[in-house]
C-alpha cells in the first residue's frame, strides 16, 4: 500500500510562487501539511498565502529579488525567525523572455542568468548551513527540457541557464549527500501557466499540443506531484537526478 505523504513537521521555501508552477507547488505542499514561505516579487503572494491558510496550513509571504544575494539572505532569515528551520527549498523562480540571439544584449543575457541561475546559488547558500547542521534537507531546482533535451529558437539565454541548473544540481548533490541532503532537478515540458499562455498564439498552442504524445499540455499540479514525491520520504534515495515531466514530448519522433 502506498504511504500517505504527510509534511506536517516540514518548512518549505518556494521561489517564484505567486503564480503558475510555483503557486501549484506551494499549494500542494501546504495541502500536505507543510508550512510554506511564498517568495516572489509579485503582490500575488498575499493571495497564495491566504489560500494556504484556507487549506489549514501556515504561510509566509515574502517579496524578494531572488537575484539579489543580500535580499535572499534576509528573506531566509525571516523564514528561520518565524518557522525556526528550512527543511525543503524549491528553486522555481525563472524568466524566459523570447528574443533572437542576434538582438540579444549583454543585459538580456545577464538578467536571465541572474534570475534563473544565480538565484539558485543565492538560496542554496542561505539555507544549507542549517540543513548541514541538522543533517537533513531537500532541494529541488526547476530546470527545463529546453536545457536538457531540446533546443528552442529565440531562447538561447534561457536554454543555457536551464542546462546550467542541471550541472549545479548534480555537483551540489555530491557535496551534500554525506549530510543527508538530497538535491534534484525537474525538467518540465510544455506547462499551461499564465506566463506561457500570454507568450504564444492559439495556433502555436495547438501546434505544441499536437506534438505531445499524451495529447495535452501539462498542468502545474503535474510538476507539483513530482516535487511532493521527491521531498517526501518516498523519494529519500533519489539525488542528483533530473526528472523529465513532459507528456512524452522529448521521446516523440
C-alpha positions as CSV (number, residue, x, y, z in Angstrom):
1,X,0.0,0.0,0.0
2,X,1.3,3.5,-0.9
3,X,2.1,5.6,2.1
4,X,0.2,8.8,2.5
5,X,2.6,11.7,2.1
6,X,2.5,14.0,5.1
7,X,4.7,17.0,5.6
8,X,3.2,18.4,8.8
9,X,6.6,19.0,10.5
10,X,8.3,20.5,7.5
11,X,9.0,24.0,6.5
12,X,9.4,24.9,2.8
13,X,10.6,27.8,0.7
14,X,9.2,28.1,-2.8
15,X,10.5,30.8,-5.1
16,X,8.5,32.3,-7.9
17,X,5.5,31.1,-6.1
18,X,3.0,33.9,-7.0
19,X,1.5,32.0,-9.9
20,X,1.9,29.1,-12.3
21,X,4.1,26.2,-11.4
22,X,5.4,27.8,-8.2
23,X,2.0,28.5,-6.9
24,X,0.9,25.0,-7.7
25,X,3.9,23.6,-5.8
26,X,3.3,25.9,-2.8
27,X,-0.3,24.9,-2.5
28,X,0.2,21.2,-2.9
29,X,3.0,21.1,-0.2
30,X,0.7,23.2,2.1
31,X,-2.1,20.8,1.5
32,X,0.2,18.0,2.6
33,X,0.7,19.9,5.9
34,X,3.9,21.9,5.3
35,X,4.5,25.4,6.4
36,X,5.3,27.4,3.2
37,X,7.2,30.6,2.7
38,X,5.9,32.0,-0.6
39,X,8.7,34.1,-2.3
40,X,8.2,36.3,-5.3
41,X,8.4,39.9,-6.5
42,X,4.7,40.0,-7.2
43,X,2.0,41.1,-4.8
44,X,0.1,38.0,-5.7
45,X,2.0,36.2,-2.9
46,X,-0.6,37.5,-0.4
47,X,-3.4,35.7,-2.2
48,X,-1.3,32.5,-2.3
49,X,-0.7,32.7,1.5
50,X,-4.4,33.3,2.1
51,X,-5.2,30.1,0.1
52,X,-2.6,28.3,2.2
53,X,-4.3,29.5,5.3
54,X,-7.7,28.3,3.9
55,X,-6.1,24.9,3.5
56,X,-5.3,24.8,7.2
57,X,-1.6,25.4,7.0
58,X,0.8,28.2,7.8
59,X,2.2,30.5,5.1
60,X,4.5,33.5,4.9
61,X,4.5,36.0,2.0
62,X,8.0,37.4,1.3
63,X,8.8,39.8,-1.6
64,X,12.3,39.3,-2.8
65,X,14.5,39.9,-5.8
66,X,15.9,36.3,-6.0
67,X,18.9,37.6,-7.9
68,X,20.0,39.8,-5.1
69,X,22.3,37.9,-2.7
70,X,21.7,40.2,0.3
71,X,17.9,40.2,-0.1
72,X,17.9,36.4,-0.3
73,X,19.9,36.2,2.9
74,X,17.4,38.5,4.7
75,X,14.5,36.5,3.3
76,X,15.8,33.2,4.6
77,X,16.5,34.9,8.0
78,X,12.8,35.9,8.2
79,X,11.8,32.3,7.4
80,X,14.1,31.0,10.1
81,X,12.8,33.6,12.5
82,X,9.2,32.5,12.0
83,X,9.5,28.8,11.4
84,X,12.9,28.1,13.1
85,X,14.2,25.8,10.2
86,X,14.0,25.2,6.5
87,X,13.6,21.6,5.5
88,X,12.8,22.0,1.8
89,X,13.9,24.5,-0.8
90,X,12.2,24.6,-4.2
91,X,14.0,26.9,-6.6
92,X,11.3,27.6,-9.1
93,X,11.8,31.3,-10.0
94,X,12.6,31.9,-13.6
95,X,12.1,34.1,-16.6
96,X,12.0,33.3,-20.4
97,X,11.9,36.4,-22.5
98,X,11.8,35.4,-26.1
99,X,14.5,37.2,-28.2
100,X,16.5,36.3,-31.3
101,X,20.2,35.8,-30.4
102,X,21.2,38.4,-32.9
103,X,19.2,41.0,-31.0
104,X,20.1,39.8,-27.5
105,X,22.1,42.3,-25.4
106,X,24.5,41.6,-22.6
107,X,21.9,43.0,-20.2
108,X,19.3,40.5,-21.6
109,X,21.8,37.6,-21.0
110,X,22.8,38.7,-17.6
111,X,19.2,39.2,-16.4
112,X,18.2,35.7,-17.4
113,X,21.3,34.2,-15.8
114,X,20.8,36.2,-12.6
115,X,17.2,35.2,-12.1
116,X,17.4,31.6,-13.4
117,X,20.8,30.5,-12.1
118,X,22.3,33.0,-9.6
119,X,19.0,32.8,-7.6
120,X,19.6,29.1,-7.1
121,X,23.1,29.8,-5.8
122,X,21.8,32.5,-3.5
123,X,19.1,30.4,-1.9
124,X,21.2,27.2,-1.6
125,X,24.0,29.2,0.1
126,X,21.5,30.7,2.5
127,X,19.7,27.5,3.6
128,X,22.5,24.9,3.5
129,X,24.3,25.8,6.8
130,X,21.3,25.0,8.9
131,X,20.4,21.9,6.8
132,X,24.0,20.6,7.2
133,X,23.8,21.3,10.9
134,X,20.6,19.2,11.2
135,X,21.8,16.5,8.7
136,X,18.6,16.9,6.8
137,X,17.3,18.8,3.7
138,X,15.7,18.5,0.3
139,X,16.5,20.9,-2.6
140,X,14.6,20.9,-5.8
141,X,15.7,23.0,-8.8
142,X,13.4,23.7,-11.7
143,X,15.3,23.1,-15.0
144,X,13.6,22.5,-18.3
145,X,13.6,20.2,-21.3
146,X,14.9,23.3,-23.1
147,X,18.1,22.9,-21.1
148,X,18.4,19.1,-21.2
149,X,16.7,17.6,-24.2
150,X,15.6,20.2,-26.8
151,X,16.7,23.4,-28.4
152,X,14.4,26.4,-28.9
153,X,14.9,29.3,-31.2
154,X,14.9,32.8,-29.5
155,X,15.6,31.2,-26.1
156,X,19.4,30.8,-26.2
157,X,19.9,32.5,-22.8
158,X,17.0,30.6,-21.2
159,X,18.2,27.2,-22.6
160,X,21.8,27.9,-21.4
161,X,20.5,28.8,-17.9
162,X,18.4,25.7,-17.6
163,X,21.3,23.5,-18.7
164,X,23.5,25.2,-16.0
165,X,20.9,24.2,-13.4
166,X,21.3,20.5,-14.0
167,X,25.1,20.8,-13.7
168,X,24.7,22.7,-10.5
169,X,22.2,20.1,-9.2
170,X,24.5,17.1,-9.8
171,X,27.6,18.7,-8.4
172,X,25.9,20.0,-5.3
173,X,24.2,16.6,-4.7
174,X,27.6,15.0,-4.5
175,X,28.9,17.6,-2.0
176,X,26.0,17.4,0.5
177,X,24.9,13.8,0.3
178,X,27.1,13.0,3.3
179,X,25.0,15.4,5.3
180,X,21.7,13.6,4.5
181,X,20.7,16.2,2.0
182,X,19.2,15.4,-1.5
183,X,19.4,17.7,-4.5
184,X,17.3,17.0,-7.6
185,X,16.0,18.9,-10.6
186,X,12.8,18.7,-12.5
187,X,12.6,19.4,-16.2
188,X,9.1,20.3,-17.3
189,X,8.0,20.3,-20.9
190,X,5.1,22.5,-22.1
191,X,3.1,23.5,-18.9
192,X,0.0,25.6,-19.1
193,X,0.6,28.7,-17.0
194,X,-0.4,32.3,-17.2
195,X,3.0,33.2,-18.4
196,X,3.1,30.6,-21.2
197,X,-0.4,31.5,-22.3
198,X,0.5,35.1,-22.6
199,X,3.6,34.5,-24.8
200,X,2.1,32.4,-27.6
201,X,-0.7,32.4,-30.1
202,X,-3.6,30.0,-30.1
203,X,-2.2,28.4,-33.2
204,X,1.2,27.9,-31.6
205,X,-0.5,26.4,-28.5
206,X,-2.3,23.8,-30.6
207,X,0.8,23.1,-32.6
208,X,2.7,22.3,-29.5
209,X,-0.1,20.2,-28.1
210,X,-0.2,18.1,-31.3
211,X,3.4,17.2,-30.7
212,X,2.8,15.8,-27.2
213,X,2.1,12.1,-27.2
214,X,-0.2,12.3,-24.2
215,X,-2.3,14.8,-26.1
216,X,-2.4,17.7,-23.7
217,X,-0.2,20.5,-22.2
218,X,1.0,19.8,-18.7
219,X,-0.6,21.5,-15.6
220,X,1.2,23.0,-12.6
221,X,-0.1,20.1,-10.5
222,X,1.8,17.6,-12.7
223,X,5.0,19.2,-11.6
224,X,3.8,19.7,-8.0
225,X,3.1,15.9,-7.8
226,X,6.7,15.1,-8.6
227,X,8.1,17.7,-6.2
228,X,5.9,16.3,-3.4
229,X,7.2,12.8,-4.1
230,X,10.9,13.9,-4.1
231,X,10.7,15.9,-0.9
232,X,8.9,13.2,1.0
233,X,10.5,10.1,2.5
234,X,9.3,8.2,-0.6
235,X,12.0,10.0,-2.6
236,X,14.7,9.8,0.1
237,X,17.0,7.6,-2.1
238,X,17.0,9.8,-5.1
239,X,19.6,12.5,-5.5
240,X,21.5,14.3,-8.3
241,X,18.8,13.4,-10.9
242,X,16.7,15.3,-13.5
243,X,13.1,14.1,-13.7
244,X,11.6,14.9,-17.1
245,X,7.9,15.7,-17.0
246,X,6.7,16.4,-20.5
247,X,3.9,14.1,-21.5
248,X,6.3,12.3,-23.8
249,X,7.4,15.4,-25.8
250,X,11.1,14.5,-25.8
251,X,10.5,10.9,-26.9
252,X,8.2,11.8,-29.8
253,X,9.6,11.1,-33.3
